[in-house]
């Protein structure tokens, strides 16, 4: 069966479509933000194999050329507020024996906005679509990549215009399809497909100019097309489910140098239908936490600490209860160079047909140098490790990656 970690760490390195307010070409009403980056990437463990550290065969390393164009669009008017971003990724390996890892159709499209943004009542919406190729540990396959399509949509009625009280109530839909490797005829099989739909609601009360209280609620229904997944190694049965989540908290500026986000809540999930409905290991009313602290000791320094505790459905078992903590330190030198270091730890507790606990550790650093008005050199070094608390053979790995390139854009 395909290993879970291949669905957690994607191989696509699409450039970000985030941008500052003064970026782009155009007017204050309509602005276009194009960019393109060209560079390379070295990876020490392309197939995320256990390798020599776990007593297996040597891991496979390789270098790829990357091309990532992106386009962003901003619209601000009395009729429409819109943020649109799109990115495309090409990955071409220089080694002849790694051509089955080449990827030419990684892509992402995001959109968010509101109709009648300044009116007391409007329509808010968001959309996110991605096509992502990810490697599996099949070095001799015609194409050692699986493809994942993911589409998330939300639309709702918004009451308020960002002054004191905002209420948003609507619906959400998520389509996710996981496709297997391409065979010698160029065909792929569908491993599984999930349709998730439900309702969402958000209330935001700004009781201080830069501080607000938030209340979020969500109910969703998850329907899998294949409730049984059969491979040459094993057969796995998974259940459809329903889930609910509610959380509330505060987000705002404590001082001129400190920002805080603290959200806490509960959630539950039930699996199966009719008399077969189960609450696995008391999953009902599980605690959820989402906390973040951002400190700027000086204008040029930025420190960010985040912690999350939540659960989510997983395609190969019922659910995953995870804890995740991350720390980032960034220094901006005269708006010319940016240096950052980061670390992250995540504990994944899977429950259902596959029952195991994984630990994921990630650390890295990045450097960016603006050498022209619209040009920059960027490089990043990243190390990540997956360790099995249960000592399960075949899933542990270490991977060291180095990316570098030039970026032009507004």
N, C-alpha and C positions, 0 to 999 in steps of 0.2 A: 504494500500500500504506500502511496505517496506520503512522505514525511511532513509533519505539520509545519516545521520551521520554514519550508519553502514558500508557504503562504503568508508567513509573517514578515519575512524580509524580501522585499521586491528587488528586482534587478534594474528597474528603470531609474535613470538619473535625470529626470526632467528638470529644467531650470524653473525657478520660482516665478510666478506671475505677480507677486506682491510688488507694490511700488509706493513711493512717497507721493504726497499731494502735489508737489511741484514737478513730478516726472511727466514726460510725454510731449506729444506734438499736438497743437490745437488750441482751443479756447477753454474758458472755464466751464462752458456748457458741454462740449464734446472734446475728448482728448484721447489720442491713440498712443499706446506705449509699446513699441516694438523692441525686440532684442534678439541676439543670436550668440550662442557660445559654441566654441570649437576647442576640443581638447582630447584628453586621453584618460584612461583609468587602468590601474594595475590592481589585480585581486590575487591574494595568495591561496584562496580556496573557493574556486568558482562553483563547485557543486555542493558546497557546504557539507563536505564529507567528514567523517570522524577522523580519518587519516592516521598518521603515525602516533599522534598523542594518545589515541584510544586503542592503539594496537592494530589498526587496519592498514590498508595499502596507502602509499604516499598520495597526498592531495594534489589536485591539478591547479596550477597557477596560469595566469595569462594576462595579456594587455589588449585593450580595445580602444579604438578611436570613437569619439563621441561628437555628435552634432545635435544641438538643441535650440531650435528657434522658438520664440514665444511671442504672442501678441496680446496686449491688454487694451480694453476700451472702457472709458469712464464717461458717463452721461449724467449731468445734473441739470434738471429743469423742474418747473412747477408740475409737469405731467408725469415725469419718470425720473427716478434715481436708479442707476444701473452700474454694476461692476462686472465686466466680462473678461475672463482670462482663458487663454488656450496655449497649449504647449505640445511639441512633437519631439520624439527622441529617436535617434539612429545610433545603433551600437554595432561596430564591425571589428572583429578580432583580427589581429595581425598574424597569429599562428594558424597554419594550415589545418591542423587537427582540431581546431576549436570553431570551425565554421558552423557547426550545428548550434552554437550559442548566439549567432548573429541575430539581431532584432531590428526590424525596419518599420514597425507599426506600433510603438509605444506612443500613447497620446492621452491628453487630458483636456477637458473643457469644463469651466466653472462659470456660474452666473448667479448673481444675487441682486436684489433691488426691491423697489416698492413703486407701485402706481399711486399717484397723488401723494408724494412724500411730505408735503407741507400742510395737507388737509387733516382735519381731526380724524377722519376715517379713510383708510386706503387698503390696498391689496399688496401684501408682501410675498416674496417668492425666492426660492433658491434652487439651483440645479448643479449637479456635479456628475460628470461621466468620465470614466477612465478605461483605457485598454492597456493592459500591462502583461508583458511576457516575463516569466520567471523560470529559472533553471531547476531541473530535477536531476537526481543522481543517476543519469543514464548516459554515460560518455559516448557509447557506441550507437546511440539512436540517431535516426535521420535528422531529427530536430529535438534537442534535449531541453525543450522549453514547453511549459504549459502557458495557456493564456487565460487571463481573468478579466471579464467585463464587469464593471460595477457602475450602477446608476442610482443616484440619490436625488429625490425631488421633494420639495415642500412648497405649500401654498397656503395662505391663511389671510384672515381678516385682521387688520391692524387698527387699533383705536389709540389715538395719541400721536404726537409728532415730535417726540424726543425731548419735551420740556420737563414735565414732572412725572406723569404716569403714562405708561405704555402697556397695552394688552394685545397679545397676538394669539389667535386661536385658529387652527387649521388642520390639515391632513399631511401625512408623509408616506412616501413609497420608496422602496429600495429593491432593485433588481440586481442579482449577482449570479453570474454564470462562470463555471470553472471548466475549462476545456483541457483535454489531454494533449499528449505530444502528437505532432504531425507525423503521419506514416510516409512510406516511400512514394505514395500517390498524391501526397499533399493534403490528405484528409485528417480531420481531428474528430475525436469522440467527445461528447459532453459528459464529464465526470458527475457533475451535479449542478442544479440551478435552484435558487431560492427567491421567492417573492415575499417581501415584507411590507405590510401596510398597516396604518393606524392613525391615531390622532395625537396632536401635540398642542401644548399651551404654554405661554410665557407671560409673566407679569413682571414689570420693572418699575420701581418707584424711586425716583431720584430725590432723596431728602436733603442732600447737600449738592452744591454745584458740581463736584467731582466724585460723588459717592452715591451708590444706589443699592437697593435691596432687590434681590431676584427670586422668583419662584418659577420652577420649570416642572412640567408634568408630561408624561408620554405613555401611551398604550400601543402595543404593536402585536401583530399576528404573523408568525413565520411559517411559511408553507414551502417544504422541499419537494421538488419534482420526483427525486429518487430517494425513498426512505431506506433503501438498501443499496450499499456500494460494494460491488464485487471486483476483486482484483485477483491476480494469480497467487497472491500470498494469503488473503483472508477475505472474509465477508463481514461488513460492518452495518449495523442497523441504527438509524437515527430517527428521532421523533420530531414531528411538527410541534410548535410551541406558541404560547402567548406570554407576553411580558408586560410589566408596568414599572415605571420609575417616577419618583417624585424627589426633587431636591430644592433646597432654598439656602440663601446665604447672602453675603455682602461682597461688593466689589467696589474698590475706590482708592482714593489717594489719602493715605494717613498723614503724610507730610510732603514737603516739596521734593523729597528724595526717596520716598517709600510708597509703593503701591501694593495692595493686598487683594487677593481673591480667596474667599473661603466659602465653599458650598458643601452641604451635608444633606443626606437624604436616605431613602430606602427604596428597595425594589424587589420584585419577585418574578418567577418564571415557572410555568407549568408545562409539562411535556406529555404528549399523547392526546387521545380523543376519547370522549365518552367515559366509560367505566375505567379506561386505562390511564386516565390523567394522573400524573404523579408530581409531587414536589420533591425533587431529588435532594436528599440530605438537608432538608429544611431550608432550601434556597429562598423560600418566601421571606420577604422582609429583610433581605440582606442589606447591610449598611453600605452606602456609597459616599465617597469623599472626593472632592476636587479642590485642592488648595494650591495657591501660588503666591510667592512673595518676590517682589522686584525692588531692588535697591540701586540707586545711582549715587555712590559716594562723591563723585565729581561729574562734571559734564561729559567727560570722555570715558567713564567707566560704567558698566552695566552688569549687575549680578541678578540672576534669575533662579529661583528654587521652586520646583513643582512636585506635587504628590497626587496620585490618583488611586482610588480603589473602586472597582466596579466589576460587573460580569457581562459577558457577551456570548451569543451563540457562535458555535464553531462548526464548520461543514463536516468534520470527520468524527465528531462526538457531540454531546448535548450542549455543554456550556463550558466557559472558562472564567474562573474568578481570579482576577489579577490585582497585584499591587505594583505600582510604578513610581519611582522617585528619580528626579533629574536635576542636575546643577549645571549652569552655564555662566562663564565669566567672559566679558567682552571689553576690549579697549579700542577706542577710536582715536587715531592720531591725526589731528588737524584735518579731518574729513578726507584724508588722503590714503591712509592705511587702516585696516581693521584686523585685529587679531583676537581669536576666541578659542577657548577650551571648554569641553563639556564632558559630562559623564552621566550614565543612566544605568539603573538597576531595575529589573522587572522580574517578578515571580508569577508564573502562570500555573494555576491549579486546574487541570482539565478533569471533568467528571462526566461519566456516561459510559458508552461502549469502550472508549479509550479513557483510562483513568491513570493520570500521571501528573508529576509536578516538575516544571522546568524552571531554570534560572537563566536569565539573559543579562549579560553585562556588556556595556558599550562605552567606549571612551575615544576621544578624538580631539583634534584641533583644526582650525582653519585660518587662512591668511588671504586677504584681498588687498590689492594695491591699485588705486585709480591713477593710471598714467596719462590719461587724457580726459577731456570733458565727457566723452561718451565711451571710453574704453577702460577695461580693468583686467588685471591678471588675478586669477583665483586658484587656490590649491587647498586641499584638505587631506588629512591623514585620519583614518578611522580603524579601530580595532573592536571586534565584537566576538563574544563567546556564548555558546549555549551549553549548559551543564544540566545533567539529569539528576535530580535529588534521589530518584528511585534506582539509579544505576542502570538504566535501560541502555543496552548496547545499540550502537548504530545511529543515534540521534545527536550525540555531542559533536561539537566542532569549534574551531577557531578560524577567524578570517581577518586578514589585514588588507585594507584597501587604501589606495592613493589616487586621488583625482587631481587634475591640473588642466588649465585651459585659459583662453582669452575670451572676453565677453564684450560685445558692443551693443549699446542700447541706450534708450532715453529713460 
